[in-house]
Amino acid sequence: MDWGLFKSEHMELYQLFLQTEAVYNCVSELGELGAVQFRDLNPNVNAFQRKFVNEVRRCDEMERKLKYFEREINKDEIPMLDTGESPEAPQPREMIDLEASFEKLENELKEVNGNSETLKKNYLELTELKHILLKAQHFFDEKETQHVQEGIQQSLVANDEVGRQGASGQLNFVAGVIKRERVHAFELMLWRACRGNVFLRQAEIEEPLEDPVSGEMVNKNVYIAFFQGDQLKSRVKKISEGFRATVYPCPETPTERREMKTGVLTRIEDLNTVLAQTQDHRQRVLVAAAKNIRIWFIKVRKIKAIYHTLNLFNLDVTQKCLIAECWIAVDDVSAVQLALRRGSERAGSSLSPVMNRIPTSEAPPTFNRTNKFTNGFQTLVDAYGVANYREMNPAPYTVITFPFLFGVMFGDLGHGCIMALFALWMVLNERKLGAKRIDNEIAAIFFGGRYIILLMGIFSMYTGIIYNDIFSKSLNIFGSSWRIGFTELEINSTELETLMLPPENASCYRGDPYPFGFDPVWQITENKVTYQNAFKMKLSVLLGVAQMVFGVALSVFNYVNFRQISDIFTMFLPQMLFLLCLFGWLCVLCLLKWSMYSASYDGRYSAHCAPSLLLIFINMFLLKDSDAEVDEDDAKSGCQGYLFDGQRELQYGLLALGVICIPWMLLVKPIIIYRQRKAAARAAPLPHTAAEPRTSDAPAAAHEEEEEFSEVCIHQAIHTVEYVLGSISHTASYLRLWALSLAHSQLSEVLWTMILVNGFMLTTEYYGSVILFAIFAMWAALTVSILIVMEGLSAFLHTLRLHWVEFQSKFYKGEGYLFTPFSFREILKEADAVE
């Protein structure tokens, strides 16, 4: 039977014999096909000692050069051409041409970058010297004043020998450029090291200068330090060097400075011309590289993947062919054979590749075929654990149950519509969005789960119609079944703040319920929360028990598939009976109470005689009589503690059957295993005769068997306790459907009442429209950010937990390993994701 998506694909292990001259092309064709998972036949061989390690290193070197080209292209903000095409893997002889092209391009680019860096460094030096010469005259004009002369010639430290020795000499100076953030520390260091005998003047360079190495724009200052004596000159130069300031020669006379400035400006103009030409040449080189770099990346990564895969193969004894072992899906065997034949023909080989099926007891990998719609749901299931080979796959059921349970918690027509429209936009533009490289991780997750979000929005709209809730308001589409049947005199004469509309009164209730969902009148009633809570609480239990029963039922298919027929009687039957006798009975009580009691009935099945299901269920476990807890007044009117006659005896029988299921699960399976092993031991031949002494291995084997049986007992005990307690806790866990639905509706009502309603009250003033616009924007922003994004994420996580723990634990082990075929498409996709 072909189960399709409900079970993983049938897998078989094959051995391939590939001719040495054709192996490269054959592996290339298999990489394009993406249907083969190779096994490593050299697990004990170091990665650096394998046959094709040199080719892999050459590919690494080519990839390094391509990344260098990519960095340079991105630095100049040149767009890289990406046509979306995927060329075939180049032949091995083309690899040499690629290496030569990359080597030539790298050398050319490095030479251009080196020349450009040297020119920019010269340009920076000339620019700094130009600013020094422009500002030097102002500094020297200040130097000639008596104030500066006296300030330098007088030592600030009385016993400073350096200052006294140079007091009668000529003023010397050092000019340079320093980074602006270091000026203050530089000035303090000069003051302390030279003891105040240096007079520093500095001025800012208005425009920032480009660093030739990093390319960053740096703010710098020009400074000139005046001093006397050679010792101070040496100190100033060392301090300038320590602060990485650049010292430039500056002539002493104005005439020499003017001549130098003219020469500097001329050289700057020449450098600008040369720099422009160098940049144009670099631009042409990078533009040419940008047109092909994506294609080059794909080719190199395909070559590298092929040689990395060839390192998993073994050479046969003749050294003329390579041997590979791989897992292949049965449905893909013909496609793999065709790909191998195509690869052999491309290589011109005279011998066709040979495929031999290998019988094996090893567990095959799990391969579930998916499309763009089911892939997101399969990913959710695999995140819990990859299914065992041929184990029932929860993904097909998750396609419906996951968005539906999310809608139960998130039910709102307005919020669900916004979510569905957002997902629909992603679905309609998936080809355009998929072609782009989404760098934002959160945006990539949303795009990957676009179909999940779409279904969650649709089901939220569906449950929102059932709850009759749209942004905490109701829609009166079919007309309410309720109306106010009181006269004005009755309303004015009552002392109560609220009046209850009795359903048995035909003037208040017309008798026909609202056609679909909640009646809109409940939106304005004071007991709305009480009414909706009672419904949602029972609905949560009904949905939870139904999903758990379905999960237990799916375990039968696993038992049949793995030929564990005895587990159907020792596991499935007691589990199903235990769940149905206790919590299935609770669901039956909910349905019976809804259908048997009505306000239009009199006597036992009138509305005020409806018993509490919680008390009935508790009394069932405590073996109490529910009739004894009925009030005398209610008993006189015909009320009873049970829904129907004979319910107490039926409940006791269900409880007894449920209790019997516990030792059934705990003991029957270990007993059957014990008897099977005992019968097998009797049927097996004796390992020794009387003449032959017992070997030392026999007691060890018996002890090992005893340990294995003890592990079986322990495992069964753990499984029984886990299931019994889990059935109780899991049923209670489904109440989160009610709790989150209540929280979502109440929070939506709070936002409407506290924000938007207050805005409506301000519309009576002339400025009310402006304020209302701002308040509506605030309400819309909070609705999207809190009620849709945050509440949606919360409901998503709770739904995920219900599927992983409450549903899948009933039948799903998830202890397999994923089928990871050798596929160029997946390899390129992973490489793009890493970048």
N, C-alpha and C positions, 0 to 999 in steps of 0.2 A: 504494500500500500504506500502510495506517495503522499506523505504528510505535508509537503511544501514548507511553508513558514512555521508550521506547528512543531516541527522537529528539525534538527540539523541535518545537513546533507549526508548521504552515504559516502564515506571516504575509504580509499584503498591506498596501500603502500606499494609504490612501483620502484623498480630498479632500472636505471637508464645506462646504456652503453653508447657513448658518443665518441666519434672519431676526433682525433686531436685537431685536424685541420678544420673541422666543422663545429667544434664545441662552442666557439665564441658566437657564431651566428645562431646556433640553436638556443643558447641561453638568452641571446638578445630577443629572439622571437617569443620565448617564454616570458620574458620581462614585459613585452608589449601585451601579451595575453593576460598575465596576472592571475593564473589559475593553479600554480604549483608552489608548494612549500617544501624547500629542500631541507634535508637533515645534514648535520655536520658529521662527516665520516672521519674527521681528524680531531676529535675532542682533546686529545692529549698532546697535540702538536702546538708549539708556541706560534703566536701570530706572526712573529718575525722569521719563522723557519718554513713558511709555507711556499708553495711553488710560485705563486704569482704575486709575492709581496713586493717585488721591484716595480711591477706595473701599477700596483696600488699606490706606492710612494710617488711614482710619476704623476698619477692622477691628483694626489694631494698637492703636489707642487703646482700643477696647472690650476687647481682650484684656488690656491693661495694667490697666484698671479691675477686670476679673475676677480677675486675679492679686493685686491689692490686697485685694479682698474675701476671697480664699482665705487670704491671710496673716493677716488679722484673725480669720477663723473658726478657723484652726489655733491662733492665739495663745490663744483662749478655749477650745480643745479641744472644739469643738462638732462632732458627727459630721455629715458631709455625705451626704445621701441620694444613693445611686447605684443606680437601678433596673435599669441595664444596657440600657435602651432607647436607640435612636438616632433622634431625630426628624429629619424631612426638613429640608433647608436652607430657611430662611425666604425669603419673597419680598422683593425689594428695598424695597418700601414698609414691610415689617415691620422693616427695619433701622433706620429712623428711630425707631420706637417703642422698640426695644431701646436705642438711644443715649440717648433721653430717660430711660428707666427707670434705666440705669446712671448717668447724670449726676445724677439726683435722689438715688439711693442713695448715690453717692460723696459728694455734698455733705452729706447727712444724717449719714453716718458720720464724715466729717471734722469736722463741727461737734460731734458727740458726743464724738469723741476729743479735740478741742481743749478742750472744756469739762471733760472728765474730767481732762485733763492739768493744766489750770489749778487745778481743785479739789484734785487730788493734790499739786500743788506747794504750795498754801496749807495743805493738811493736813500736809505734811512740815514746813513752817516752823513751824506751831503746835505740832506734836509736838516738834520740836527745842527750841522756846522753853519748852515745858512741862518738858522734862528739865533745861534750864538753871535754871529757877526752882526745881525740886525739889532740885537739888544745890547751888544757890547758897548757901543758908543755912549748909550745912556748911563751904563755903569761907570765908564771911565770919566764921564762928565762929573758924576757925583764924587769920584775919587779925588778930583782936583780941589774940592772944597776943603777948607781948613778944618771943618768939623770931622770929616772922615780921617784926615791926616792925623789929627790929635787923637782920635779914638783908637787908631792902630798903634801909634808910636808910644802911647802910655800903657805900660804893663798893668793888668788888673791884679796881678799877684806880686807882692812887693819883692819876694826873693826869687822871682822867675828869671833864671840866668839866660834862658833862650830869648826872652823878650828884651833883656838889657843888651845882649850881644848884638842884636840886629836893630837897635833903636836908631842908630845913626845912618843905616843903609837905605837903599832905594826900595820902594815897594815892589814886590813880585806878585804874581797872580796865577791861578789855575782856573781854566774855564771848562765846563762840561755840561752834560745832560743827565738827569736822574729821574726815575719814576716819581710821580707826584706824591704817592702815598709814603715814600721813604724820605721826603724832604725834612720833616720835623725831626725824625730820629737822626738823620745825617747832620743836621745843624747842631743838635745836642752833643753828638759825638765829637764834632770839630771843636766845640766850646770846651769840652772837658779834656780832650787829648792835647789841645794846644793852649789850654789855660787862658782862654779869652783873647789870645793874640792873633786871631784870624777874624777878618771882617767879611761876612758872607752876604752876597746879594743874589737874589733869585727872582725869576719871573716865569709865569706860566706860558706854555706854548698853546695857543688858542685851539687849534685843530688837533685831534688825536692822531697818533702815528701808528702805522701798521707794523706789527712784529713780523719779520721775514720768515721766522720758523713756524710759529703757531698760526699766523694770519690774523690774530686778534688785534683790536684797536687799543692802544695804550696811551694814557695821558702822561705827559712828561713836563718837566720844568728845566729851564736854563739857569745855571748858577755860575757865579764868578767868586772865587775866594781870594781876598787880598791878604798878604802877609809880608814879613821881612825875614830873610835868612834862608839858607839852604835846608837847615834841619826842619823848619816848619813846612817847607815845600815837600820834603820827603814824606812827612806825616800826612799832609793833605792828600797826596797822591795814593798813599796806602789806604787811607780811610775811604777815598773815592772808589778804589778798587774793591774794597770790602763790601761797599753798598752797591756794587755792580753799576756804578755810574760810568759813563763814557767820557773820557777826557780828550779834548780836542786842542790843537795848537791855535793860538789866537795872536796875531801880530800886535805889537805895542803901539805902532803909529797909526793914525787914521788913514793915511794914504795906503799903507800896506793892507789894511783891513778892507778898504774899498776895492782894491785890485783883487784880493782873494775872493770877495763876495761876487765880483763880476765873473771870475773863473768858475766859481761854484755854481752860479745860476746857469752858465753855459753847459756845464757838465750835466746838470739836472735835466735840461732840455734834451740833451743827447740820450740820457738814460731813459727818459720817458718814451722816446721813439723806439729804442731797442726793446724796452719792456713791452710796449704795445705789440711789436712784431713777435716777440717770444710768446706772449699770451695768445695771439692769433694762431700761431703754430700749435700751441698746446690745445687750443679750442678745436682746431681741425682734427687733431689726433683723437681727442676724446669723443667728438661727435661721430667720427667713423667707428670708434669702438662701441659707442652706445647703441648703434644700429644692430650690432651682432652679439652683444654681451649675453642677452637672454638665451639665444640659441647656443652660444658657447657653453654657458652653464649647464644647459640640458644635456648637451653632448658629453661633457666631461663627467657629469654625475652618472650618466648611463654607463659610460665606460668603466668608471670606478665600481658601480654596482655589479657589473658583469664579472670583473676580476675578483671582487670580494666573494661573489657566489662561487666562482671556479675554485677558490681556496677551500671550499667545503667538499670538493670532489676528491676521489682517490684515483691514482694511476693503476692500471692493471699490470700484470707481470710482463706483458710484451712492450709496455711503454708506448703503445700505439693508440690507445683510447682511454678516456676518462670514465669512471663509474660514479654515478650519483644515485641517491635514494631520495624519494620525494613523496609527499602526500598529495593525492589528486582526488577531487570529487568525481564520483562515478559519471555524472552527467557531462563532465568536462574532458573525459578521456579522449574522445574523438577529436576535440578541438586541440588538445595537447599533441596528439599524434600528427595532426595536420601542420601545426606550428613547427614541430621537429623536422618534418619532411621539407617544409619550406626553407628552414634554416640550412638544412643539408644541401639543398639545391643551390642556394645562394653561395655557399662555399665551394660548390663544384665537387663535392665529395662523391665518390663512386659507391660508397656503402651507406645504406639507410640506418638511422639510429634504431636501437633495439630497446623495447619496453617489456619488462617482465614484472608481473604481479607477484608480490612477496606476501605469503601468509604470515601474520604476526599476531601476537597476543597483546601487543602494546595498545593502549587506548589512543585512538585517533584524535586529531584536533576537532574542535567544534566549528562548523561553518554554517551560518544562517544567511541565506541570500536576502538582501534587502534592496529597497529602492529609496529614492529621496524622501518618500513619505514615511516609510516604516523604519528608516535608519535611526531617527531620533529616539523612538520608543525602544528599539533594540539596544541603543547605547545606554538608556536608563537601566535596562535589565542587566546588561553586562557590567555596569558599574557596581552592582551588588555581587556579582560573581558569574563567570562564564559557565554556561550549562555543560554538564557532562555530555559525552558523545551520545546522541540520539535520545537525550532527555527531553521531556516536554518543555517547549519554549513558552514562557509567559508573555512574550512580546505581542502576539496577535490579540490576546485578551486585554492587554494593557492599552492597546490602541483605543478601546472604548471605555474601559473601566477607569483609566487614569483621568481623562478629561471630565468624565461624568462625576466622579467623587470630588474633583476639584470644583466643578460647578455647584455641587451641593453645598460646599463651604463658602463659595464666592458668589452665590446666586444674586445677581443684580443685572437687570436688562441694560442699563446705561453703561455700567463699568464693563460688562462683558462685550458690549458693542464696540467700545473704544479699543479693548484688547484685540478683538477679532479684526477690526479695521487695520490696526497696526500690523498684525500678522499677515493680513491679506495683502497689504502693500509690499511686505517683504516677499511674499510668494509670487506676486505678479512681476516683481522686479528681481527675481532670484538670479536670472542669467546675468543681468547687469551688475548686481551686487556681488555675485560669485566670482565675476571676472576681476573685481578689484581685490587688492590685498588689504583685508581688514586688520589694522594694527591693534585696535582696541580689543582686549580680551573679552570684556563683557559684551560688546557689540557682536563679536564673533560667536559667543554662546547663544545670544538671542537669535542670530541668523541661522545657526545650526538647528535650533529647536523651533523654527518658524511654524512648522505644521503642528507641533504640540501646542504652541500658543494659540494657533488658529482654532483648533478643536476645543481648547480650554475656554476661549472666548465664546464659541458657539454654544457649548453646553452651559456656560454661565448665563447666557441669554435665555436658554430654555428653562433652567431652574429659576431665573429671575421672573419669567412669565408665570411659573407655578407659584412663586412667592408673591407675585404681583408687586414687585419692588423695582423701581427705577429711580435712582438717586434719592432713596428713602421716601418716594412718593408712589402712589398707585395709579393704575390705568383703569378707568371705568368703561370698558369696551362693550360689554354685554348688558350693562345695567345691573345695579345691586339688587340682591334678593331681599334686602332689609329696607324697612322704611319706618319712620316714626309714627306709631299708631296711637300716641297719647293726645288727649285734648288739652287745650290751653289751661282749662281749669285743673286738670290732673297734674299738670306740670307746676302750676303756681301753688297748689295746695300741699305739695310734698315738701318735707323738711330735708330730704336727702340731696346731697350735692350732685349725685349721678343717678341715673335711672337705667335699669337693665331692660333690654328689649327681650321679652320672653319668646322663644321660638315656637311655643305651642299656640301663641296668639296669631291668628291669621291676619290681623291688621298690622302686625309688625314683621312677620316673615311669610312670604308668599308660598313657601313649601318646596320650591324648586331651587336646588343649590346653584351657585355660580358655575357656568359651563366649564371653565378651565382655570384651575388655580384658586388662590384665595380671593374671597369676596373683597372688593375695594373698601367696604365699610370698616374692615378691621384696622385700616391704617389710621383712623381717627378715634378708635376706641381706647379706653384706659387699660383694658385687659388684653391688649394685643399681644404683649410679650408672653403672658401666661398661655394664651391660646396657641400661638406659634411654637412656643417651647414644647408643649405637649405633643404637637404633631412632629416637630423635627427630632425630638428625642426618640420617639418610637420609630420614625423613619430611619434614623441612624442605626438602631439595633437591627431592623429588618435588612437593610443593605449590608451591614457587617456580617450577619449570620449567613446571608445568601452568598456573599463572596467567599467566606471561609468554607462553607459546604461545597462550593464549586471547586475550591482549591483541593479539598480532600478527595473529591471525585476524580480530579485529574491525576492523583497519585496512582490510580488503578492502571492507567496507560503506562506509567513508568514501571510498575511491577510486571506487567505483561511484556514490555519491551526488554527488560533485563532478566526475564524468565524467573522472577521471584513470585511464582504463583501462590506459594504458601503465605506470603505476606498479605495477599488479598484477604485471607481469613484471619490472620493473626494481627494485622495492622489496620487495614482499611475498614473492615466491618466494625470492630470495636470503636475506632475513632469516629466513624460516621454515626453510629448509634449513640455514642456519648454526646456528640454535638447536637444531634436532633432531639434526643430525649430531654435534654435540659434547655438549651438555648433555642432549639427549633420549636420546642413547646412554648417558650416565651413569645416567639413571633406569632404562633397560632393564636395565643391569647390576645395579642394586640389586634389581629385581624378580626377575631370574634367580637371583641369589645366594640370595634368600629361598626361592625355590621349588625349586631344584635340589639344595641341600645339606641333609643331615639327619644327626643322630647315629645314626639307625637304618640308614644306608647304609654300605656298605663300599667300599674302593677310592677311586677318583677323587673321588666325591661324598660322602665321609664328612666329618664336621664339622671334623676337624683339617686337611683338605686345602683348605678354603675360602680362596681367594686374597684379598689385600687389593685392594679396588676402587680405593683411592687410588693404589697402585703401578701398577695396570693403566692408570689414566687418565693418570698422569704419563708412563709408558713409551709410551703412544700418541702423545703430543706429541713425545717425545724419539726416537721411532722405534727403541725398544729392544725386545728380545725378552724377554717376561716369563718364559718357560720357563727362560731361562738363570739366573734368580735363585732358582729352587727349590732347596732343600737336597737333598743326595744321599740322606739318609735318607728325606725325604718323597718324593723321586722313586722310590725303590725300592718304596714302598708304593702307588705309582700316582698320586701328586699331580702336578698340572700348574699352570702359571702362568696358564692361560686357563680360562674356564668351559666352552668347547666347542671342537670342532675347527673350524678355519677362522676363528676369531675375529680372529687377527692380520691376515689379509688383509682382512677386513671392516672392521676399524678403520682400516687404512691407506686404504681406499677412502672411508670417511666423512670422514677427516681431509682427504684431497685435495679432496673435494667441498666441505667447509667452507672450505678455503683459496681455492678457486675463487670462492666466493660473495663474497669481499671485493672483488676487482677488478670483479666483476659489479655490485655495489652502487655502486662508485666511478665506473665509466666508462660503463656502458651508457646511463644516463639522460642525461648530458650529450651523448653522441654522437647520441642520437635527437633531442634538442632542437636540436643544431647542424644536423643534416640537415633537420629540419622548417623551420628558419628559412632555410636556404639554398634549399630548394625554393620557399618562399613568396617569397623575393626574386626568383627567376627568373620566377615566374608573375606577379608584380606588374608593372604598366606602368612604363616608364622615367619618372622625374620630369622629364626635360628632353630636348630634341632637340639635334641637332648645331648647329643655328643658334642655339639658346638656350644661353647660358653657364650652367654649374652655379651654383646659388645657394649662398650661404654656409651654408644650413641642412643641406645634404646631408652634408657631412663630420661635422657635429655629430650628425646622426641616426645615421650609421654608427658614430661613436665611442660614442654612447649605447648602441647595440645591442651593441657589443663589450664595454662595461662590464657590461651586463646579463648577457651570457653568462659573463663572468668571475665575476660574483657567483653564478651558477648553479653553476659548478664549485667555487667555494670552499664554498658551502653544502652541496653534495653530499659534498665531502671531509670537512667537519666532521661531517655526519650519519653517514657511514660509520664514521669513527673513534669517534664517540660510541656508535654501536650495537655495534660489535665489542667495545670495552672495557667498555661498559655491560653487555653480556651476561655477561661474566665477573664484574664487580663486583656486578651485581644478583643473580646466582646465589649468590655468597658472602654477599650481604646478607640473603638469606632464612635464613641460619643463625642469625639473631637469634631465630627461632622456637624453636630448640633452646636457645639460651643463656638467654633469659628464662624459659623453662619450667623449666630446671635451677635458675636462681637462685630462682624462686618456690617450688619444692618444697623446696629446701635451707633457705631462710629460714623456711618454715613448720615444718620439722622442728626447726630451732634453737629457735624459740619454744616448741614443744611440749616439747622435752627440757630446755631451760635454765630454763623458768618453771613449766610445769604439772606436770611430773614431780617437780620438787623440792617442790611443794606436796603431792603424794600421799605423799611420804616423811614429812611432818610429821603425818599423820593418826593416828599411833599415840598421840600425847599427847592429853590432855584438851582442850587449846586448839587442836588441829589443825584442827577444823572452821572456826573463826573465821579462822585463817590461810589455810586453803584457799579460803575465800570471797574473801578479799582478793587472793590470788594468781590466782584464776580471773578476777576483775574486771580485774586488770592484764593477764592474757593476752588477754582479750576486747578490751580497749581497744587493745592493741598489734596484735592481729589486724585489727581494723577500720581503725585509722589507718595502719598500715604495709602490711599484706598486701593489703588491699582498696582503700584510697584511694590510697596512694602507688604501690604496685605496679600497681594498676589504671590509674592515670594514665600510668605508664611504658609499660605494654603498649598502651594506647590510642595514645600518640604514636608508638610503633614501628609499630603497625598502620597508622596514618595515613601514615607515611613509605613503607611498602611499597606502599600504593595510589597515592599521589601520584607517587612516583619510579619504582618498579619496574614497576608495572602500567600506569598511565595514560600513561607516556611512550612506550609502544609504539604507541599509536593516537590519543591525545588531545592536541590543541593548546591548547585553552582560551583562544583569543584573541578571543572574541566579547564582546558587551555584553548586559547583562540587560534583559529586558522589564520596565519599571517603569510599570505602568498608573496612570492617574489614578483613585485609589480613596480614598473617604472613610475606609474602615475602616483602611487602611494609614496614612493621614495622622494619624488620631486615635491609632493605636497608637504611632507615632513620637513624637507630642506627649506621650503619657503616659510613654514611656520617657525622654524628656528631663527631664521633671519628677521 
